[in-house]
Amino acid sequence: MELYLIRHTRVATAAGICYGGSDVPVAATYPEDEAAVGARLAPILAAGPVTTYSSPLTRCRCLAEALVPGPIHFDDRLREYDFGRWELQPWNTLPAAELDPWMADYVQVPAPGGESFLDLQTRTTAFLDDALAQPDGPQVALIFCHSAVIRSMLCYFLGLPLANAFRLDIDYGSISKVRYHQGRFNVAYTNA
């Protein structure tokens, strides 16, 4: 089985805004960004049938719907990191009393009113377990999602500590290919 983890394109938020689980719109550059991702996905789509999954958030939904003919399975477990009360706030205005403990251990410490990175990985791996457990599961799966979701999955696939997740660069519109065979994951490539 091959899994393609596709990060959404750029978004229309100001730099430095915490927008994780918020449903923000795509950037004005969306038509060009969509075309670039579409060009890289075209050979995969032309090769045969795919099963498509997506976060329900607009930035993923519109890309999946634009590029993939056929059904798309929207799954809340593919939503971006939930930053709770910090959503849509500038990072540099967050109270140090809340931000510092989270920065020291974001793996275990949840954002106020949100989730920890371990919580996020728990839901994303539950999604993966369900997708991979289907007896007639897909041979090729496209998963339109978010940078933290992709980082959590790559850490799971490679057995990396979650504390190292943000050492992985996941660009807008990037595609990470993962092969799954006999219970083993191999990251084949990541491209932007």
C-alpha positions in Angstrom: 0.0 0.0 0.0 1.1 3.5 -0.7 0.0 6.5 1.3 0.4 10.1 0.1 0.2 12.7 2.8 -0.7 16.0 1.1 -0.4 19.2 3.0 -2.9 21.9 2.1 -1.8 25.0 0.2 -1.1 28.5 1.7 -3.7 30.2 3.8 -5.0 33.7 4.0 -3.9 34.5 7.5 -1.3 37.1 8.7 2.1 35.8 9.6 2.5 34.9 13.2 -1.2 33.9 13.8 -2.0 30.7 15.6 -4.6 29.1 13.4 -4.4 25.3 13.9 -7.9 23.9 14.1 -9.6 27.1 12.9 -11.2 27.0 9.5 -9.2 29.7 7.7 -9.6 30.4 4.0 -7.0 29.7 1.3 -4.6 32.4 0.1 -5.1 34.4 -3.0 -2.4 32.3 -4.6 -4.7 29.2 -4.4 -5.2 28.7 -8.2 -1.4 28.5 -8.8 -0.8 26.5 -5.6 -3.6 24.0 -6.6 -2.2 23.7 -10.1 1.3 22.9 -8.7 0.0 20.2 -6.4 -2.3 18.8 -9.2 0.7 18.5 -11.5 2.6 16.4 -9.0 -0.5 14.2 -8.2 -1.5 13.7 -11.9 0.8 10.6 -12.4 -0.5 9.0 -9.2 -4.2 9.6 -10.2 -3.5 8.3 -13.8 -1.9 5.1 -12.5 -5.1 3.7 -11.2 -7.8 3.9 -8.5 -7.1 5.7 -5.3 -9.0 6.1 -2.0 -9.1 9.7 -0.8 -9.3 10.9 2.8 -9.4 14.6 3.9 -9.6 16.8 6.8 -13.0 18.6 6.7 -11.4 22.0 7.1 -11.7 24.2 4.0 -8.0 24.4 3.2 -7.9 20.7 2.7 -11.4 20.1 1.5 -11.2 22.5 -1.5 -7.8 21.0 -2.6 -9.1 17.4 -2.4 -12.4 18.2 -4.2 -10.5 20.1 -6.9 -8.0 17.4 -7.6 -9.6 14.1 -7.0 -12.5 12.7 -9.1 -14.6 10.3 -7.1 -15.6 10.0 -3.4 -13.7 11.7 -0.6 -13.9 10.4 2.9 -13.8 13.4 5.3 -12.6 12.5 8.8 -12.4 14.8 11.8 -9.3 12.9 13.1 -7.4 14.6 10.2 -8.1 18.1 11.5 -5.1 20.3 12.5 -3.7 20.7 16.0 -6.4 22.2 18.3 -4.9 25.2 20.0 -8.0 26.0 22.0 -8.1 29.5 23.4 -5.0 30.4 21.4 -6.8 30.0 18.0 -6.5 33.0 15.7 -4.4 34.9 18.3 -0.9 36.3 17.5 1.7 33.9 18.9 3.6 36.9 20.3 0.6 38.0 22.4 0.0 34.7 24.2 0.4 34.8 28.0 3.8 33.5 29.0 2.2 31.7 32.0 0.3 29.6 29.4 2.8 29.4 26.6 6.0 28.6 28.5 4.8 25.3 30.0 3.4 24.3 26.6 6.7 25.2 24.8 8.6 23.2 27.4 6.6 20.0 26.8 4.0 20.4 24.0 4.0 16.6 23.6 2.2 16.2 27.0 0.9 19.7 27.8 -2.3 20.7 26.0 -2.9 24.2 24.7 -5.4 25.8 27.0 -8.8 24.5 26.0 -7.1 22.5 23.2 -5.0 19.4 22.9 -1.5 18.1 23.4 0.6 16.8 20.5 0.2 13.3 22.0 -3.6 13.8 21.8 -3.2 14.8 18.1 -1.1 11.7 17.4 -3.5 9.4 19.2 -6.4 10.5 16.9 -4.3 10.4 13.8 -3.0 6.9 14.5 -6.6 5.8 15.3 -7.4 7.0 11.8 -4.5 5.1 10.3 -5.4 1.9 12.2 -9.0 2.1 10.9 -7.9 2.8 7.3 -5.3 0.0 7.3 -7.6 -2.5 9.0 -10.1 -2.6 6.1 -9.9 -6.1 4.6 -10.3 -4.7 1.1 -8.3 -1.6 1.9 -6.9 0.7 -0.7 -3.7 0.1 -2.5 -3.1 3.8 -2.9 -4.5 6.3 -0.4 -4.4 10.1 -0.7 -4.6 11.9 2.6 -5.2 15.7 2.4 -4.3 17.1 5.8 -2.1 19.5 7.8 1.5 19.9 8.8 1.1 18.8 12.5 -1.0 15.8 11.4 1.7 14.8 8.8 4.5 15.3 11.4 2.7 13.1 13.9 2.2 10.4 11.3 5.8 10.5 10.1 7.0 10.2 13.7 4.7 7.2 14.1 5.9 5.6 10.9 9.6 6.1 11.7 9.4 5.5 15.5 10.7 9.0 16.2 10.0 10.7 19.5 7.2 13.3 19.2 9.5 15.9 20.7 11.4 15.8 17.4 8.3 16.3 15.2 8.9 20.0 14.5 12.4 19.2 13.2 10.5 17.9 10.1 9.8 20.6 7.6 6.4 20.1 5.9 5.9 22.8 3.3 2.5 24.0 2.0 1.5 21.8 -0.9 4.1 19.1 0.0 3.5 15.4 -0.7 5.0 12.8 1.5 5.0 9.2 0.2 4.9 6.3 2.6 4.9 2.6 1.7 3.2 0.2 4.1 3.9 -3.6 3.7 3.5 -6.4 6.2 3.1 -4.1 9.2 6.1 -1.9 8.3 6.2 1.7 7.1 8.9 3.2 4.9 9.0 6.9 4.0 9.8 6.9 0.3 10.0 10.7 -0.1 8.8 14.1 0.7 8.6 16.9 -1.9 7.4 20.4 -2.1 
